[in-house]
Amino acid sequence: MNKKVVVGMSGGVDSSVTALLLKQQGYDVIGVFMKNWEEKDDNGVCTSENDYLDAQKVAESIGIPCYSVNFVKEYWDRVFQYFLDEYKKGRTPNPDVMCNKEIKFKAFLDYAMSLGADYVATGHYAKVIHSDKGAILLRGIDDNKDQSYFLSELSKEQLEKVLFPLGDYIKPEIREIAKKYNLATANKKDSTGICFIGERDFNKFLSQYLPSKAGNIVDNKGKILGRHSGLMYYTIGQRKGIGIGNSKEGNGQPYFVADKNLKTNELIVSQGDTSILYSKGLITNEFNIINTELVSFPLRCTVKFRYRQKDVSATMYKLDDGRIKVLFDEKQRAVTLGQVVVGYLGNICIGGGAIDEIIK
């Protein structure tokens, strides 16, 4: 009997081709569209309805059933609330990592298993090896699209039940396959940004859910330079849009965000010298190690602390209390609390965790 795979179909080209490839490989494929967010865009259109229609069109053309499942409550409780809580603490969260951990590969995986599935599959650009040491997560071969960063908080047990058919393809090849088989999503634009915000104004969106609290913008000597509209709207290292006009004062060089003081609600800026932005390391309180059989400490590896970043060489140490300390070979700019640090051994993703402390 053919193995049963439930494919998370988003109405985009990647998940469409995922379903097609698995069908061609002989799996018994069921498409399921996840509804995680209920809101109309600025034109009054509910984009998820259109996406579901696209998923249905694709499913019909490749000859598989397609259902819809509603995870709006789970998404709000487990992802969106976390997103808001982190911003309240002055941190910068990564909701896509949390969505994979809590929704796509937990709530959705549980749902798929209740349908009698052997595996779930998604259109992520990553690879998973089902080895005798358990599941191993690898980068996808498309350097530009690799999404192992966003999958770094999955457990070995979750990955045991996952297939990523796109890991051996580059994006243009996926578009070509979709065109060859006349899939309705072949020319559909990729979605960008955080899924529930899309291409809307981020600050405007955030202000709907979190009350903004204005405060002083100060330099590192405490001199007041202006007012900010809420600490949550600023990121460490930011130069543009700080709102203190030109930089004719002081040394005439541009100002940038150097720090946030939550106790005094002050935005701390600096001028010219960016050395204050550089850190020699970080600490993560809960670092998820995907496959413990591949890791021993101290560990020489490479890390990323932002998705679109080149790997940097580092050493990881396990502290007595179980936390992980990461020391970079060379100091790194704008390491940000709440973002996710992800470790690699070559192309193997060893895991990841939110950044809780920065070592200056």
Helices and strands as residue ranges (DSSP letters): E 4-8, H 13-24, E 28-35, H 47-62, E 66-70, H 72-75, I 76-80, H 81-88, H 95-99, I 100-107, H 108-114, E 119-121, E 126-131, E 134-139, G 148-151, H 156-159, E 162-163, G 165-168, H 171-180, H 202-209, E 215-219, E 224-228, G 231-233, E 255-261, E 266-271, G 274-277, E 278-284, E 288-289, G 292-294, E 299-304, E 312-318, E 324-333, E 340-345, E 348-354, E 357-359
